[in-house]
Amino acid sequence: MSQLFTPLVQRGLTLKNRLVISPMCQYSAQDGFSNDWHLVHLGSRAVGGASLILLEATAVVPEGRITPDDLGIWHDDHVTNLRRIVEFLKSQGCVAGIQLAHAGRKASHASPWKGGQQLGPEEGGWNTVAPSALAFSPEETAPEALDAAGIQAVVEAFRVGARRSIAAGFEVLEIHAAHGYLLHQFLSPLSNQRTDAYGGSFENRSRLLLEVVAATRAEMPDHLPLWVRVSATDWTEGGWTAEDTVRLAAILKANGVELLDCSTGGNVPKADIPVGPGYQVPFAEQVRRETGLPTGAVGLITEAQQAEEILTSGQADVVLLARESLRDAYFPLHAAHDLGAEVAWPPQYERAKPRH
């Protein structure tokens, strides 16, 4: 029997298989509001058989957006459109999840197809914040270092964002602490040079993430799982390491987190990353082996057998698809056929189902 198509139970929630759609920014929102693009884009992948879809990085405050075109959840009015998406995903037997995010110093940029450059206030951008007044790259303006009140405002924004997410019907919440965004910026000594309770030691650099986890978990019903995405390494000397990730994972496990979504990089512009098929999977395996915390594997996973072997070899508990799901919205249905697993197709598509 295919491991990829066995259910996964977390708290009181059951995923019908182990294929999850990873958060992927669409840069197609206006004032944070989701629209028909998000409904059709995400809905297609629910029809395609994914067990869980995690909405793209959704900003908990306006200044936490990567671009002016990001999704947001900083206002109660955002909930109505999001609920429409959630309801359609659920109607297709897919769990709806959301990734709560704050971009920190990597905020206020143009969308990729608009150039991707940092935007100043005169261009529709805004001033950015971070743990320390260190720019992401020499070409960019340095952010403002958050003071104590600003840090607590971030925690509260995640708390209220979680509350709105539950009101919209999301059943998995993921905290974005990867890819060089704000929470990752606090974790890494490359971007965090504070000397107060939020900088210096591992415990201090982890403090904000743990406060966000506690605030988010407090807003969630006990039967729903909380995930965290991390960059398991900065791929840069003096930065966040795989050993740091293992240490953090054990703490997260003890604080109500059900799964660590293991990505890498993003905190410095010129890291030497050995990109190749499954290049990030060993980090998910290490965390799972050394802490017992369930993990998600992501990164150049493009074939059904490759995904199956990640699970059967004990490297991860779920496989998250990103670009491959953009190329093939029906990857889970096709993978089931390739692996000989019997899964239900939408009745509207039944006539097109391959026969073994």
MOMO-V415975 format. One record per residue. N is the residue number from 0. RES is the residue in one small letter. D_CENTER is the distance of its C-alpha to the mean C-alpha in whole Angstrom. Layout:
n=<N,N>
res=<RES,RES>
d_center=<D_CENTER,D_CENTER>
This chain:
n=<0,1,2,3,4,5,6,7,8,9,10,11,12,13,14,15,16,17,18,19,20,21,22,23,24,25,26,27,28,29,30,31,32,33,34,35,36,37,38,39,40,41,42,43,44,45,46,47,48,49,50,51,52,53,54,55,56,57,58,59,60,61,62,63,64,65,66,67,68,69,70,71,72,73,74,75,76,77,78,79,80,81,82,83,84,85,86,87,88,89,90,91,92,93,94,95,96,97,98,99,100,101,102,103,104,105,106,107,108,109,110,111,112,113,114,115,116,117,118,119,120,121,122,123,124,125,126,127,128,129,130,131,132,133,134,135,136,137,138,139,140,141,142,143,144,145,146,147,148,149,150,151,152,153,154,155,156,157,158,159,160,161,162,163,164,165,166,167,168,169,170,171,172,173,174,175,176,177,178,179,180,181,182,183,184,185,186,187,188,189,190,191,192,193,194,195,196,197,198,199,200,201,202,203,204,205,206,207,208,209,210,211,212,213,214,215,216,217,218,219,220,221,222,223,224,225,226,227,228,229,230,231,232,233,234,235,236,237,238,239,240,241,242,243,244,245,246,247,248,249,250,251,252,253,254,255,256,257,258,259,260,261,262,263,264,265,266,267,268,269,270,271,272,273,274,275,276,277,278,279,280,281,282,283,284,285,286,287,288,289,290,291,292,293,294,295,296,297,298,299,300,301,302,303,304,305,306,307,308,309,310,311,312,313,314,315,316,317,318,319,320,321,322,323,324,325,326,327,328,329,330,331,332,333,334,335,336,337,338,339,340,341,342,343,344,345,346,347,348,349,350,351,352,353,354,355>
res=<m,s,q,l,f,t,p,l,v,q,r,g,l,t,l,k,n,r,l,v,i,s,p,m,c,q,y,s,a,q,d,g,f,s,n,d,w,h,l,v,h,l,g,s,r,a,v,g,g,a,s,l,i,l,l,e,a,t,a,v,v,p,e,g,r,i,t,p,d,d,l,g,i,w,h,d,d,h,v,t,n,l,r,r,i,v,e,f,l,k,s,q,g,c,v,a,g,i,q,l,a,h,a,g,r,k,a,s,h,a,s,p,w,k,g,g,q,q,l,g,p,e,e,g,g,w,n,t,v,a,p,s,a,l,a,f,s,p,e,e,t,a,p,e,a,l,d,a,a,g,i,q,a,v,v,e,a,f,r,v,g,a,r,r,s,i,a,a,g,f,e,v,l,e,i,h,a,a,h,g,y,l,l,h,q,f,l,s,p,l,s,n,q,r,t,d,a,y,g,g,s,f,e,n,r,s,r,l,l,l,e,v,v,a,a,t,r,a,e,m,p,d,h,l,p,l,w,v,r,v,s,a,t,d,w,t,e,g,g,w,t,a,e,d,t,v,r,l,a,a,i,l,k,a,n,g,v,e,l,l,d,c,s,t,g,g,n,v,p,k,a,d,i,p,v,g,p,g,y,q,v,p,f,a,e,q,v,r,r,e,t,g,l,p,t,g,a,v,g,l,i,t,e,a,q,q,a,e,e,i,l,t,s,g,q,a,d,v,v,l,l,a,r,e,s,l,r,d,a,y,f,p,l,h,a,a,h,d,l,g,a,e,v,a,w,p,p,q,y,e,r,a,k,p,r,h>
d_center=<29,26,23,20,22,23,21,19,19,17,19,21,19,19,17,20,19,16,15,11,10,7,5,8,10,14,15,18,18,21,21,17,19,17,20,22,20,16,18,20,17,15,18,19,17,18,21,20,20,16,16,12,10,7,8,7,6,9,12,14,17,18,18,15,14,14,17,19,18,14,13,14,15,18,20,22,23,19,19,22,20,17,19,21,18,17,21,21,18,20,23,22,21,17,15,13,10,8,5,8,8,11,12,15,18,16,16,19,19,20,18,19,22,23,24,20,23,22,24,27,28,30,28,26,24,24,24,21,20,19,21,23,25,24,23,20,23,27,27,25,26,25,23,25,24,23,26,26,26,23,21,22,21,18,17,19,17,14,17,18,15,14,18,17,14,17,20,18,18,14,14,11,9,6,7,5,8,8,10,12,11,13,12,12,15,17,16,18,22,21,20,21,25,26,29,28,26,23,24,26,25,22,23,23,20,18,19,17,14,16,18,15,14,18,18,15,16,19,19,17,20,21,20,16,14,11,8,7,5,8,10,13,16,17,19,22,25,24,21,18,19,18,21,19,16,18,20,17,16,19,19,16,17,20,18,17,14,14,11,10,7,9,9,12,14,13,15,19,20,22,21,22,20,21,20,21,20,18,18,15,16,18,16,14,18,19,17,18,22,22,21,20,17,15,13,11,12,11,13,16,16,19,21,22,24,22,19,22,23,20,20,24,24,22,19,16,16,14,13,10,12,11,14,16,15,16,19,20,19,21,20,20,23,24,23,25,28,28,27,30,28,29,27,27,27,27,31,31,30,32,35,33,31,33,35,35>
